[in-house]
Amino acid sequence: MSIHMTARFQVRPKSLEICKQAITDFIAYIRENEPGTSLYCSLHEQEDETAFLHYFIFEDETAREKHRESIGVKRFTDVLYPELVGEVEFMAYNMYTTT
């Protein structure tokens, strides 16, 4: 069964460009190295340019673990976490319905 997750976070205004580049690099890493990650997208809030929501789908728990333990996650969090305002809020979801 697929695993759907979100990660909501906010970055400091002065580090917005650095964080946007880190997000771009991270998603490129996922695209090239994580075939078990079915989708990974970064949504940038319209009303607050420092706020992001990441939505991602893993094929299964094995893919989720591979992602969590990857060098891509380490590189991304090494850049992102020092620039955060608050904590990253992770949520896991079960698919209910879709089109």
Buried (B, 14 or more C-beta within 10 A) or exposed (E): EBBBBBBBBBBEEEBBEBBBEBBEBBBEBBEEEBEBBBEBEBEEEEEEEBBBBBBBBBBEEEBBEBBEEBEBBEBBBEBBEEBBEEEBEEEEEEEEEEE
